[in-house]
Amino acid sequence: MGEKATIIVHSGDMDKLYSALIVANGALAMGMEASLYFTFWGLLRLKKGGLEKGPLSKMHLLGLGKRMIKGRMDKTNVASLERLVADFKELGGKIIACEMTMEIMGIAPKDLDEGIIDAYGAVGTYIQEARDSSITLFI
Amino acid sequence: MAEIKVDVRGETCPVPLVEMRKALRKAALGDVLEIIGTHPASKKEIPMAADALSVKVLGVEQAGDEWVIRLQK
């Protein structure tokens, strides 16, 4: 232990959420700590029932593209975002929700999936997490 | 000293790695983990993770599409 990965999840797009969670789970699996800092469009995915609701970042095609990609993902047995979050939490990953985004978007803690959120914070929280991280990403 | 089996056949990235880590966390020191899977990259990456976690790799075998990796905590 001692090594850490800290990822800012700025995008609410489904494919980008996959990237963030796969990298974070990989870090945990390989013995690192991991923190996900959800801000802006990413924070919307922490709303109750919002996890799987993101569009595709490209070729969303009013939902048709997402349906096709989801179909391919099911066929190749890719884990759901729900499962990736559950695994992330089980392996000790930390989820931080951005308070400023909550204010801007009028989101209260009760609107969010509070059970998976470890902390509510601002930039200082991110910096504290990131300053001793050997991996930091902005997704 | 228990022997723990983890079956991740048909699972893809990052599930084999994650399931290995989950099982390792629950295992006691000295326990042997036998992971059986089909995801090609995980065959390389599980031993990489084991090294990073200072867990001993007892063996890696391939039979057809399936591989078996044995680790000792």
Backbone of each chain as ProteinMPNN parsed JSONL, in Angstrom:
{"seq_chain_A": "MGEKATIIVHSGDMDKLYSALIVANGALAMGMEASLYFTFWGLLRLKKGGLEKGPLSKMHLLGLGKRMIKGRMDKTNVASLERLVADFKELGGKIIACEMTMEIMGIAPKDLDEGIIDAYGAVGTYIQEARDSSITLFI", "coords_chain_A": {"N_chain_A": [[0.838, -1.216, 0.0], [0.228, 2.397, 0.183], [0.712, 3.632, -2.235], [-1.26, 5.585, -4.483], [-4.212, 6.247, -6.46], [-5.893, 8.928, -7.869], [-8.812, 10.157, -9.204], [-10.476, 12.566, -11.113], [-13.802, 12.7, -11.807], [-15.309, 14.148, -14.174], [-16.889, 14.022, -16.374], [-20.145, 12.936, -17.334], [-20.661, 10.989, -19.059], [-21.471, 7.719, -20.187], [-19.494, 5.942, -21.245], [-17.15, 7.138, -20.398], [-17.378, 7.02, -17.688], [-17.139, 4.323, -17.359], [-14.397, 4.089, -18.066], [-13.189, 5.491, -15.927], [-13.986, 3.966, -13.679], [-12.981, 1.434, -14.273], [-10.211, 1.859, -14.386], [-9.843, 2.74, -11.753], [-10.681, 0.495, -10.264], [-8.81, -1.336, -11.162], [-6.488, -0.226, -10.083], [-6.995, -0.535, -7.33], [-7.157, -3.322, -7.249], [-4.562, -3.966, -7.786], [-3.259, -3.27, -5.548], [-3.124, -0.579, -4.851], [-4.335, 2.475, -3.291], [-7.474, 4.12, -3.964], [-9.241, 6.969, -5.132], [-12.225, 8.556, -6.134], [-13.263, 11.521, -7.454], [-16.13, 13.104, -7.813], [-17.452, 15.454, -9.987], [-19.225, 18.21, -11.513], [-20.752, 17.148, -14.533], [-20.256, 14.564, -14.014], [-21.024, 14.255, -11.374], [-23.774, 14.061, -11.53], [-24.208, 11.421, -12.072], [-24.131, 10.26, -9.64], [-26.545, 10.656, -8.577], [-29.558, 9.346, -7.186], [-30.31, 6.336, -8.718], [-29.041, 7.173, -11.009], [-26.727, 6.212, -12.103], [-26.374, 4.55, -14.422], [-27.352, 6.152, -16.372], [-26.017, 7.844, -18.117], [-25.188, 9.404, -21.311], [-23.638, 8.199, -24.407], [-20.308, 9.3, -25.154], [-19.649, 9.79, -27.752], [-21.353, 9.319, -30.856], [-23.902, 8.899, -29.77], [-26.44, 9.171, -30.766], [-29.176, 9.905, -30.146], [-29.671, 7.962, -28.27], [-29.733, 5.58, -29.581], [-27.181, 4.725, -30.368], [-26.041, 4.263, -27.878], [-27.646, 2.138, -27.038], [-26.872, 0.196, -28.861], [-24.139, -0.128, -28.25], [-24.369, -0.954, -25.598], [-25.605, -3.38, -25.999], [-23.558, -4.771, -27.304], [-21.747, -4.779, -25.235], [-23.049, -6.323, -23.333], [-23.045, -8.73, -24.662], [-20.323, -9.324, -24.734], [-19.976, -9.66, -22.129], [-19.359, -7.567, -20.31], [-18.935, -6.012, -17.172], [-21.562, -4.433, -15.26], [-22.021, -0.902, -14.54], [-22.995, -0.566, -12.029], [-22.119, -2.899, -10.728], [-19.355, -2.471, -10.9], [-19.041, -0.249, -9.278], [-19.865, -1.325, -6.839], [-17.849, -3.242, -6.444], [-15.647, -1.534, -6.339], [-16.163, -0.15, -3.969], [-16.149, -2.29, -2.168], [-13.48, -3.015, -2.263], [-12.34, -0.996, -0.894], [-12.285, 1.556, -2.026], [-12.685, 5.13, -2.382], [-15.309, 7.485, -2.526], [-15.905, 10.759, -3.478], [-17.962, 13.586, -3.322], [-18.524, 16.564, -5.124], [-19.053, 19.581, -3.575], [-19.54, 22.162, -4.535], [-20.596, 21.772, -7.077], [-22.96, 20.577, -6.314], [-24.256, 22.742, -5.143], [-24.467, 24.524, -7.354], [-26.093, 23.07, -9.089], [-28.267, 22.654, -7.59], [-28.519, 20.357, -5.998], [-29.283, 18.227, -3.367], [-27.865, 16.399, -0.56], [-29.639, 14.281, -0.044], [-30.663, 13.727, -2.526], [-28.759, 12.265, -3.695], [-26.994, 9.128, -4.074], [-26.47, 8.321, -1.202], [-25.384, 6.266, 0.303], [-23.08, 5.323, -0.942], [-21.289, 7.344, -0.916], [-18.376, 8.681, 0.436], [-17.37, 11.097, 1.301], [-17.978, 14.654, 1.291], [-16.799, 17.325, -0.551], [-14.479, 20.008, -1.465], [-12.181, 21.765, -3.619], [-9.898, 21.648, -2.042], [-10.071, 19.186, -0.78], [-9.757, 17.463, -2.922], [-7.095, 18.148, -3.66], [-5.698, 17.361, -1.378], [-6.073, 14.619, -1.569], [-4.855, 14.166, -4.023], [-2.219, 15.007, -3.798], [-0.593, 13.12, -2.663], [-0.756, 11.123, -4.519], [0.268, 8.801, -6.98], [-0.851, 8.422, -9.372], [-2.906, 10.554, -11.164], [-5.899, 11.431, -12.717], [-7.991, 13.097, -15.088], [-11.158, 12.77, -15.999]], "CA_chain_A": [[0.0, 0.0, 0.0], [1.001, 3.633, 0.176], [0.502, 4.279, -3.528], [-2.664, 5.959, -4.619], [-4.731, 6.814, -7.713], [-7.012, 9.859, -7.645], [-9.405, 10.482, -10.509], [-11.608, 13.496, -11.167], [-14.815, 12.248, -12.758], [-16.001, 15.371, -14.58], [-17.858, 13.662, -17.404], [-21.227, 12.043, -16.947], [-20.882, 10.041, -20.158], [-21.385, 6.323, -19.76], [-18.214, 5.307, -21.602], [-16.071, 7.722, -19.594], [-17.553, 6.477, -16.338], [-16.492, 3.001, -17.425], [-12.94, 4.276, -18.01], [-12.798, 5.882, -14.566], [-14.183, 2.867, -12.726], [-12.084, 0.312, -14.592], [-8.867, 2.236, -13.918], [-9.847, 2.782, -10.282], [-10.741, -0.886, -9.764], [-7.513, -1.938, -11.454], [-5.541, 0.287, -9.083], [-7.288, -1.217, -6.056], [-6.828, -4.742, -7.385], [-3.115, -4.124, -7.795], [-2.688, -2.907, -4.251], [-3.088, 0.864, -4.578], [-5.581, 3.083, -2.826], [-8.089, 4.861, -5.072], [-10.316, 7.92, -4.822], [-12.927, 9.145, -7.275], [-13.836, 12.82, -7.081], [-17.199, 13.359, -8.794], [-17.811, 16.853, -10.113], [-20.017, 18.581, -12.69], [-21.673, 16.158, -15.13], [-19.979, 13.294, -13.335], [-21.794, 14.19, -10.125], [-25.16, 13.641, -11.831], [-24.263, 9.955, -12.059], [-24.281, 9.812, -8.249], [-27.935, 10.822, -8.154], [-30.237, 8.053, -7.011], [-30.722, 5.727, -9.983], [-28.452, 7.89, -12.137], [-25.431, 5.652, -12.489], [-26.333, 3.991, -15.784], [-28.149, 7.016, -17.247], [-25.217, 8.73, -18.959], [-25.156, 9.127, -22.756], [-22.314, 7.9, -24.961], [-19.627, 10.568, -25.462], [-19.716, 9.94, -29.214], [-22.322, 8.451, -31.536], [-25.025, 8.544, -28.89], [-27.548, 9.074, -31.727], [-30.44, 9.941, -29.408], [-29.858, 6.752, -27.466], [-29.585, 4.383, -30.413], [-25.779, 4.31, -30.264], [-25.835, 3.685, -26.546], [-28.29, 0.817, -27.007], [-26.041, -0.755, -29.615], [-22.915, -0.407, -27.477], [-24.782, -1.754, -24.431], [-25.849, -4.728, -26.513], [-22.243, -5.379, -27.528], [-21.12, -4.973, -23.923], [-23.705, -7.477, -22.705], [-22.596, -9.914, -25.386], [-18.945, -9.642, -24.334], [-19.997, -9.89, -20.677], [-18.744, -6.473, -19.55], [-19.642, -5.784, -15.915], [-22.364, -3.204, -15.208], [-21.435, 0.162, -13.713], [-23.456, -0.897, -10.675], [-21.198, -3.899, -10.165], [-18.02, -1.883, -10.762], [-19.072, 0.608, -8.092], [-19.92, -2.201, -5.659], [-16.5, -3.799, -6.274], [-14.784, -0.412, -5.942], [-16.409, 0.101, -2.544], [-15.71, -3.459, -1.398], [-12.014, -3.029, -2.185], [-11.878, 0.133, -0.074], [-12.222, 2.81, -2.78], [-13.35, 6.254, -1.742], [-16.067, 8.349, -3.437], [-16.065, 12.109, -2.952], [-18.893, 14.388, -4.121], [-18.151, 17.985, -5.141], [-20.111, 20.397, -2.959], [-19.881, 23.314, -5.353], [-21.508, 21.292, -8.126], [-24.259, 20.364, -5.678], [-24.886, 24.067, -5.003], [-24.805, 25.054, -8.685], [-27.164, 22.3, -9.721], [-29.376, 22.515, -6.654], [-28.626, 18.958, -5.591], [-29.101, 18.019, -1.922], [-27.339, 15.046, -0.292], [-30.692, 13.255, -0.116], [-30.886, 13.388, -3.941], [-27.653, 11.423, -4.136], [-26.898, 7.773, -3.528], [-25.619, 8.651, -0.05], [-24.733, 5.069, 0.835], [-21.772, 5.032, -1.55], [-20.434, 8.538, -0.841], [-17.575, 8.696, 1.662], [-17.107, 12.465, 1.759], [-18.389, 15.778, 0.457], [-15.656, 18.212, -0.41], [-14.19, 20.994, -2.498], [-10.879, 21.565, -4.254], [-8.907, 21.271, -1.028], [-10.169, 17.738, -0.556], [-9.108, 16.826, -4.076], [-5.637, 18.346, -3.594], [-5.173, 16.498, -0.317], [-6.05, 13.253, -2.111], [-3.986, 14.057, -5.197], [-0.821, 15.36, -3.542], [0.211, 11.917, -2.441], [-1.132, 10.094, -5.492], [1.207, 8.671, -8.096], [-1.665, 8.514, -10.587], [-4.115, 11.382, -11.112], [-6.487, 11.561, -14.041], [-9.189, 13.924, -15.226], [-11.943, 12.056, -17.02]], "C_chain_A": [[0.87, 1.262, 0.0], [0.833, 4.362, -1.144], [-0.986, 4.558, -3.708], [-2.987, 6.491, -6.012], [-5.913, 7.706, -7.372], [-7.527, 10.332, -8.994], [-10.535, 11.486, -10.325], [-12.576, 12.97, -12.216], [-15.675, 13.466, -13.089], [-17.117, 15.041, -15.568], [-18.939, 12.753, -16.831], [-21.512, 11.007, -18.018], [-20.641, 8.609, -19.695], [-20.01, 5.719, -20.028], [-17.076, 5.842, -20.744], [-16.152, 7.249, -18.143], [-16.946, 5.069, -16.263], [-14.976, 3.142, -17.297], [-12.498, 4.559, -16.58], [-12.883, 4.692, -13.614], [-13.265, 1.68, -13.008], [-10.669, 0.639, -14.111], [-8.815, 2.191, -12.389], [-9.877, 1.371, -9.692], [-9.428, -1.614, -10.022], [-6.479, -1.506, -10.425], [-5.749, -0.423, -7.753], [-6.856, -2.676, -6.118], [-5.326, -4.962, -7.324], [-2.454, -3.51, -6.557], [-2.573, -1.431, -3.968], [-4.363, 1.281, -3.85], [-6.182, 3.817, -4.018], [-9.213, 5.757, -4.577], [-10.913, 8.437, -6.12], [-13.606, 10.416, -6.794], [-14.853, 13.205, -8.146], [-17.578, 14.829, -8.801], [-18.583, 17.074, -11.419], [-20.884, 17.448, -13.238], [-21.455, 14.783, -14.505], [-20.822, 13.139, -12.084], [-23.232, 13.711, -10.363], [-25.309, 12.124, -11.802], [-24.375, 9.409, -10.636], [-25.689, 10.028, -7.73], [-28.59, 9.445, -8.068], [-30.721, 7.529, -8.369], [-30.05, 6.329, -11.208], [-27.223, 7.248, -12.756], [-25.356, 5.233, -13.955], [-26.969, 4.94, -16.807], [-27.349, 7.892, -18.208], [-25.302, 8.362, -20.432], [-23.764, 8.644, -23.172], [-21.633, 9.217, -25.32], [-19.585, 10.826, -26.96], [-20.761, 8.96, -29.748], [-23.458, 7.988, -30.631], [-26.299, 8.34, -29.72], [-28.908, 8.944, -31.04], [-30.725, 8.638, -28.658], [-29.662, 5.465, -28.244], [-28.166, 3.827, -30.301], [-25.498, 3.651, -28.93], [-26.439, 2.287, -26.465], [-27.442, -0.235, -27.717], [-24.791, -1.145, -28.82], [-23.255, -1.271, -26.26], [-25.008, -3.215, -24.836], [-24.539, -5.476, -26.721], [-21.575, -5.696, -26.182], [-21.73, -6.169, -23.201], [-23.197, -8.773, -23.339], [-21.189, -10.328, -24.958], [-18.812, -9.706, -22.811], [-19.249, -8.832, -19.878], [-19.586, -6.205, -18.304], [-20.449, -4.485, -15.976], [-21.645, -2.161, -14.352], [-21.782, -0.073, -12.249], [-22.473, -1.869, -9.992], [-19.804, -3.307, -9.941], [-17.958, -0.972, -9.542], [-19.075, -0.247, -6.823], [-18.541, -2.804, -5.38], [-15.53, -2.722, -5.77], [-14.92, -0.155, -4.442], [-15.898, -1.072, -1.706], [-14.197, -3.492, -1.23], [-11.465, -1.783, -1.481], [-11.735, 1.446, -0.81], [-13.093, 3.889, -2.141], [-14.064, 7.108, -2.791], [-16.317, 9.696, -2.773], [-16.986, 12.891, -3.892], [-18.526, 15.867, -3.989], [-19.313, 18.842, -4.643], [-20.514, 21.581, -3.82], [-20.849, 22.919, -6.465], [-22.905, 21.098, -7.546], [-25.004, 21.689, -5.522], [-25.356, 24.589, -6.345], [-26.045, 24.359, -9.237], [-28.346, 22.071, -8.786], [-29.611, 21.074, -6.228], [-28.363, 18.842, -4.089], [-28.539, 16.614, -1.705], [-28.403, 13.962, -0.434], [-31.05, 12.865, -1.557], [-29.854, 12.388, -4.443], [-27.73, 10.043, -3.491], [-25.94, 7.833, -2.327], [-24.828, 7.466, 0.486], [-23.346, 4.806, 0.26], [-20.809, 6.209, -1.427], [-19.709, 8.586, 0.502], [-17.399, 10.101, 2.195], [-17.678, 13.46, 0.767], [-17.274, 16.796, 0.582], [-15.531, 19.175, -1.558], [-12.761, 20.753, -2.983], [-9.8, 21.136, -3.249], [-8.885, 19.775, -0.766], [-9.48, 16.989, -1.694], [-7.591, 16.943, -3.966], [-5.022, 17.452, -2.511], [-5.073, 15.042, -0.789], [-4.951, 13.128, -3.169], [-2.517, 14.256, -4.864], [0.026, 14.139, -3.204], [-0.234, 10.749, -3.343], [-0.086, 10.016, -6.595], [0.462, 8.655, -9.43], [-2.791, 9.508, -10.319], [-4.597, 11.56, -12.544], [-7.705, 12.459, -13.967], [-10.003, 13.307, -16.356], [-13.299, 12.723, -17.195]], "O_chain_A": [[2.088, 1.192, -0.162], [0.813, 5.592, -1.169], [-1.844, 3.864, -3.162], [-2.144, 7.109, -6.662], [-6.83, 7.286, -6.666], [-6.77, 10.842, -9.82], [-11.43, 11.295, -9.502], [-12.211, 12.812, -13.381], [-16.637, 13.776, -12.386], [-18.156, 15.7, -15.591], [-18.682, 11.918, -15.964], [-22.47, 10.241, -17.917], [-19.729, 8.334, -18.916], [-19.428, 5.068, -19.16], [-16.151, 5.108, -20.399], [-15.137, 7.098, -17.463], [-16.337, 4.68, -15.266], [-14.34, 2.421, -16.528], [-11.553, 3.948, -16.08], [-11.961, 4.443, -12.837], [-12.823, 1.0, -12.081], [-10.006, -0.201, -13.502], [-7.864, 1.671, -11.806], [-9.17, 1.089, -8.725], [-8.985, -2.414, -9.199], [-5.688, -2.322, -9.95], [-4.787, -0.861, -7.122], [-6.267, -3.203, -5.174], [-4.863, -6.008, -6.87], [-1.247, -3.266, -6.535], [-1.99, -1.044, -2.956], [-5.341, 0.535, -3.803], [-5.476, 4.108, -4.983], [-10.02, 5.372, -3.73], [-10.197, 8.72, -7.08], [-14.41, 10.399, -5.861], [-14.481, 13.587, -9.256], [-17.971, 15.389, -7.777], [-18.584, 16.222, -12.307], [-21.665, 16.852, -12.496], [-22.361, 13.95, -14.474], [-21.281, 12.042, -11.762], [-23.827, 13.047, -9.514], [-26.393, 11.602, -11.543], [-24.678, 8.231, -10.444], [-26.012, 9.648, -6.605], [-28.22, 8.513, -8.782], [-31.458, 8.216, -9.076], [-30.445, 6.028, -12.335], [-26.739, 7.684, -13.8], [-24.38, 5.533, -14.642], [-27.112, 4.581, -17.976], [-27.932, 8.605, -19.025], [-25.463, 7.194, -20.785], [-22.826, 8.679, -22.375], [-22.303, 10.157, -25.747], [-19.493, 11.978, -27.384], [-21.01, 7.91, -29.155], [-23.914, 6.847, -30.71], [-27.119, 7.47, -29.428], [-29.679, 8.021, -31.305], [-31.88, 8.269, -28.445], [-29.454, 4.398, -27.666], [-27.97, 2.62, -30.159], [-24.817, 2.629, -28.849], [-25.84, 1.369, -25.905], [-27.306, -1.371, -27.265], [-24.434, -2.319, -28.728], [-22.524, -2.205, -25.931], [-24.649, -4.144, -24.113], [-24.414, -6.649, -26.369], [-20.933, -6.733, -26.016], [-21.026, -6.933, -22.541], [-22.954, -9.768, -22.656], [-20.891, -11.516, -24.833], [-17.709, -9.793, -22.27], [-18.585, -9.146, -18.89], [-20.814, -6.175, -18.378], [-20.06, -3.544, -16.668], [-20.776, -2.494, -13.546], [-20.979, 0.185, -11.352], [-22.065, -1.674, -8.847], [-19.152, -3.591, -8.937], [-16.94, -0.926, -8.85], [-18.38, 0.062, -5.855], [-18.11, -2.872, -4.229], [-14.705, -2.973, -4.892], [-13.928, 0.034, -3.739], [-15.286, -0.87, -0.657], [-13.686, -3.933, -0.202], [-10.256, -1.552, -1.479], [-11.123, 2.375, -0.283], [-14.083, 3.608, -1.466], [-13.485, 7.421, -3.831], [-16.859, 9.776, -1.671], [-16.81, 12.86, -5.11], [-18.253, 16.358, -2.893], [-20.405, 18.83, -5.212], [-21.682, 21.968, -3.843], [-21.801, 23.641, -6.757], [-23.906, 21.409, -8.191], [-26.214, 21.762, -5.735], [-26.492, 25.043, -6.479], [-26.937, 25.005, -9.788], [-29.306, 21.384, -9.138], [-30.752, 20.625, -6.111], [-27.335, 19.309, -3.598], [-28.71, 15.737, -2.552], [-28.111, 12.856, -0.888], [-31.657, 11.82, -1.793], [-30.043, 11.746, -5.477], [-28.435, 9.831, -2.504], [-24.772, 7.454, -2.421], [-23.746, 7.63, 1.048], [-22.525, 4.143, 0.895], [-19.639, 6.09, -1.79], [-20.332, 8.539, 1.562], [-17.29, 10.294, 3.406], [-17.843, 13.169, -0.418], [-16.84, 17.106, 1.691], [-16.334, 19.18, -2.491], [-12.2, 19.676, -2.783], [-8.906, 20.357, -3.578], [-7.829, 19.176, -0.558], [-8.736, 16.031, -1.479], [-6.876, 15.959, -4.156], [-3.959, 16.864, -2.709], [-4.125, 14.33, -0.458], [-4.219, 12.14, -3.216], [-1.651, 13.734, -5.566], [1.235, 14.135, -3.439], [-0.108, 9.577, -2.99], [0.389, 11.041, -7.086], [1.062, 8.848, -10.487], [-3.551, 9.34, -9.365], [-3.81, 11.807, -13.458], [-8.361, 12.569, -12.931], [-9.591, 13.32, -17.516], [-14.108, 12.274, -18.006]]}, "seq_chain_B": "MAEIKVDVRGETCPVPLVEMRKALRKAALGDVLEIIGTHPASKKEIPMAADALSVKVLGVEQAGDEWVIRLQK", "coords_chain_B": {"N_chain_B": [[-4.471, -24.125, 6.414], [-6.066, -23.051, 3.71], [-7.547, -23.901, 0.515], [-8.551, -21.875, -2.003], [-10.985, -21.39, -4.477], [-11.389, -19.507, -7.422], [-13.552, -18.656, -9.871], [-13.461, -17.22, -12.882], [-14.196, -17.568, -15.464], [-15.104, -16.534, -18.704], [-15.452, -13.952, -17.876], [-14.576, -10.478, -18.258], [-12.191, -7.718, -18.546], [-12.475, -5.355, -15.875], [-12.831, -7.558, -14.27], [-11.604, -10.198, -13.655], [-9.169, -9.455, -12.345], [-10.154, -7.928, -10.228], [-11.755, -9.771, -8.856], [-9.797, -11.551, -8.062], [-8.391, -9.93, -6.271], [-10.362, -9.423, -4.353], [-10.741, -11.994, -3.31], [-8.196, -12.5, -2.332], [-8.006, -10.638, -0.284], [-9.749, -11.709, 1.555], [-8.565, -14.074, 2.178], [-6.426, -16.069, 4.324], [-3.08, -15.744, 5.638], [-0.86, -17.768, 3.885], [-2.799, -19.268, 2.661], [-3.916, -20.839, -0.379], [-4.704, -19.683, -3.588], [-6.688, -20.512, -6.271], [-7.14, -19.533, -9.437], [-9.31, -19.542, -12.109], [-9.692, -18.852, -15.496], [-10.58, -17.1, -18.604], [-10.01, -14.755, -19.882], [-7.696, -13.223, -21.913], [-5.705, -11.109, -21.377], [-5.662, -10.99, -18.621], [-4.284, -13.187, -17.818], [-1.646, -12.478, -17.961], [-1.719, -10.254, -16.356], [-2.664, -10.847, -13.787], [-0.524, -12.296, -12.509], [1.246, -10.075, -12.548], [-0.058, -8.315, -10.831], [0.03, -9.875, -8.532], [2.774, -9.854, -7.988], [3.069, -7.121, -7.409], [1.633, -7.068, -5.092], [3.137, -8.521, -3.437], [2.636, -11.265, -3.374], [2.948, -14.745, -3.698], [3.494, -16.365, -6.81], [2.482, -19.438, -7.705], [2.118, -20.936, -9.958], [1.359, -20.892, -13.506], [-0.87, -22.015, -15.81], [-1.931, -23.117, -19.038], [-4.715, -24.386, -20.716], [-6.161, -25.151, -23.559], [-8.628, -22.745, -24.122], [-8.646, -21.914, -21.592], [-7.073, -20.667, -18.608], [-5.144, -21.381, -15.678], [-4.275, -19.992, -12.683], [-2.178, -20.139, -9.932], [-1.878, -18.889, -6.721], [-0.16, -17.926, -3.722], [-0.922, -16.633, -0.597]], "CA_chain_B": [[-4.193, -23.531, 5.105], [-7.186, -23.391, 2.826], [-7.383, -23.686, -0.927], [-9.731, -21.113, -2.426], [-11.129, -21.384, -5.935], [-12.054, -18.334, -7.994], [-13.88, -18.972, -11.26], [-13.798, -16.008, -13.647], [-14.307, -17.93, -16.881], [-16.081, -15.716, -19.424], [-15.438, -12.565, -17.388], [-13.6, -9.645, -18.949], [-11.558, -6.624, -17.807], [-11.395, -5.683, -14.944], [-13.393, -8.478, -13.273], [-10.684, -11.206, -13.104], [-8.247, -8.813, -11.391], [-10.915, -7.498, -9.055], [-12.162, -10.959, -8.088], [-8.569, -12.043, -7.425], [-8.086, -9.054, -5.131], [-11.383, -9.647, -3.321], [-10.468, -13.289, -2.681], [-6.943, -12.379, -1.564], [-8.268, -9.875, 0.952], [-10.456, -12.563, 2.516], [-7.73, -15.245, 2.479], [-5.465, -15.943, 5.426], [-1.693, -15.932, 5.232], [-0.553, -19.17, 3.611], [-3.855, -19.844, 1.82], [-3.633, -20.916, -1.814], [-5.804, -19.219, -4.436], [-6.635, -21.047, -7.632], [-8.016, -18.701, -10.267], [-9.468, -20.13, -13.434], [-10.331, -17.843, -16.334], [-10.385, -17.174, -20.05], [-9.645, -13.427, -20.405], [-6.261, -13.372, -22.209], [-4.809, -10.141, -20.723], [-5.585, -11.259, -17.179], [-3.289, -14.238, -17.595], [-0.39, -11.764, -17.697], [-1.862, -9.177, -15.379], [-2.829, -11.373, -12.424], [0.82, -12.43, -11.925], [1.791, -8.727, -12.315], [-0.692, -7.807, -9.601], [0.545, -10.675, -7.414], [4.098, -9.297, -7.676], [2.88, -5.815, -6.759], [1.049, -7.296, -3.764], [4.064, -9.436, -2.748], [1.985, -12.57, -3.232], [3.742, -15.687, -4.486], [2.852, -17.053, -7.931], [2.918, -20.837, -7.66], [2.132, -21.493, -11.304], [0.409, -20.427, -14.521], [-1.02, -23.068, -16.826], [-2.936, -22.862, -20.062], [-5.245, -25.591, -21.356], [-7.166, -24.651, -24.502], [-8.93, -21.326, -23.902], [-8.652, -21.61, -20.156], [-5.816, -20.664, -17.85], [-5.263, -21.549, -14.23], [-3.168, -19.328, -11.979], [-2.181, -20.466, -8.506], [-1.167, -17.891, -5.903], [-0.167, -18.185, -2.28], [-0.853, -15.377, 0.165]], "C_chain_B": [[-5.249, -23.967, 4.101], [-6.795, -23.229, 1.362], [-8.688, -23.051, -1.435], [-9.795, -21.092, -3.941], [-11.902, -20.144, -6.378], [-12.279, -18.627, -9.47], [-14.305, -17.696, -11.981], [-13.834, -16.327, -15.148], [-15.404, -17.098, -17.531], [-16.118, -14.27, -18.972], [-14.332, -11.786, -18.11], [-13.109, -8.517, -18.037], [-12.596, -5.741, -17.117], [-11.762, -6.803, -13.966], [-12.391, -9.536, -12.762], [-9.716, -10.636, -12.059], [-8.962, -8.484, -10.083], [-11.305, -8.702, -8.19], [-10.955, -11.599, -7.394], [-8.287, -11.249, -6.155], [-9.077, -9.266, -3.981], [-11.088, -10.944, -2.557], [-9.2, -13.216, -1.824], [-7.157, -11.662, -0.24], [-8.915, -10.755, 2.019], [-9.584, -13.734, 2.969], [-6.826, -14.97, 3.68], [-4.063, -16.174, 4.883], [-1.414, -17.422, 5.033], [-1.602, -19.849, 2.738], [-3.445, -19.829, 0.345], [-4.891, -20.545, -2.602], [-5.645, -19.836, -5.812], [-7.656, -20.294, -8.471], [-8.077, -19.323, -11.644], [-10.243, -19.14, -14.303], [-10.015, -18.019, -17.805], [-9.91, -15.839, -20.642], [-8.13, -13.369, -20.634], [-5.346, -12.405, -21.43], [-4.631, -10.442, -19.241], [-4.566, -12.34, -16.85], [-1.914, -13.613, -17.314], [-0.528, -10.865, -16.477], [-2.073, -9.675, -13.952], [-1.455, -11.652, -11.793], [1.499, -11.074, -11.657], [1.252, -8.153, -11.019], [-0.15, -8.558, -8.387], [1.921, -10.163, -6.996], [3.964, -7.991, -6.908], [2.373, -5.984, -5.327], [1.949, -8.198, -2.908], [3.403, -10.772, -2.418], [2.714, -13.532, -4.174], [2.913, -16.323, -5.612], [3.382, -18.49, -7.954], [2.961, -21.453, -9.056], [1.078, -20.875, -12.205], [0.332, -21.512, -15.579], [-2.125, -22.701, -17.792], [-3.399, -24.2, -20.63], [-6.39, -25.159, -22.259], [-7.363, -23.164, -24.272], [-8.763, -20.929, -22.444], [-7.247, -21.586, -19.57], [-6.124, -20.86, -16.369], [-4.032, -20.901, -13.604], [-3.281, -19.68, -10.503], [-1.304, -19.477, -7.756], [-1.168, -18.344, -4.457], [0.01, -16.873, -1.534], [0.229, -15.467, 1.238]], "O_chain_B": [[-5.3, -25.13, 3.703], [-5.847, -22.52, 1.023], [-9.771, -23.623, -1.307], [-8.802, -20.815, -4.614], [-12.923, -19.783, -5.792], [-11.329, -18.822, -10.227], [-15.38, -17.157, -11.721], [-13.541, -15.473, -15.985], [-16.5, -16.967, -16.985], [-16.753, -13.439, -19.621], [-13.31, -12.342, -18.512], [-13.561, -8.384, -16.899], [-13.575, -5.395, -17.778], [-11.091, -6.984, -12.951], [-12.322, -9.761, -11.553], [-9.475, -11.254, -11.022], [-8.448, -8.725, -8.991], [-11.202, -8.663, -6.964], [-11.071, -12.122, -6.285], [-7.986, -11.816, -5.104], [-8.7, -9.287, -2.809], [-11.171, -10.99, -1.33], [-9.137, -13.791, -0.738], [-6.575, -12.021, 0.784], [-8.676, -10.586, 3.215], [-9.832, -14.321, 4.023], [-6.508, -13.826, 4.005], [-3.888, -16.733, 3.8], [-1.699, -18.237, 5.911], [-1.331, -20.89, 2.139], [-2.731, -18.937, -0.113], [-5.987, -21.028, -2.319], [-4.597, -19.704, -6.445], [-8.863, -20.397, -8.256], [-7.053, -19.598, -12.269], [-11.304, -18.652, -13.914], [-9.298, -18.935, -18.209], [-9.457, -15.802, -21.786], [-7.357, -13.455, -19.68], [-4.327, -12.829, -20.885], [-3.571, -10.18, -18.672], [-4.048, -12.398, -15.735], [-1.125, -14.148, -16.535], [0.396, -10.725, -15.676], [-1.696, -8.989, -13.002], [-1.237, -11.277, -10.64], [2.23, -10.925, -10.679], [1.991, -7.585, -10.214], [0.101, -7.959, -7.341], [2.211, -10.047, -5.806], [4.64, -7.769, -5.903], [2.647, -5.155, -4.459], [1.577, -8.589, -1.802], [3.587, -11.328, -1.335], [3.052, -13.176, -5.303], [1.783, -16.761, -5.396], [4.566, -18.727, -8.189], [3.737, -22.373, -9.313], [0.043, -20.398, -11.74], [1.343, -21.886, -16.174], [-3.115, -22.068, -17.428], [-2.579, -25.047, -20.983], [-7.474, -24.835, -21.775], [-6.396, -22.403, -24.229], [-8.742, -19.744, -22.111], [-6.366, -22.351, -19.961], [-7.212, -20.545, -15.888], [-2.896, -21.225, -13.953], [-4.344, -19.539, -9.899], [-0.144, -19.257, -8.106], [-2.069, -19.059, -4.02], [0.941, -16.108, -1.786], [0.44, -14.51, 1.984]]}, "name": "protein", "num_of_chains": 2, "seq": "MGEKATIIVHSGDMDKLYSALIVANGALAMGMEASLYFTFWGLLRLKKGGLEKGPLSKMHLLGLGKRMIKGRMDKTNVASLERLVADFKELGGKIIACEMTMEIMGIAPKDLDEGIIDAYGAVGTYIQEARDSSITLFIMAEIKVDVRGETCPVPLVEMRKALRKAALGDVLEIIGTHPASKKEIPMAADALSVKVLGVEQAGDEWVIRLQK"}
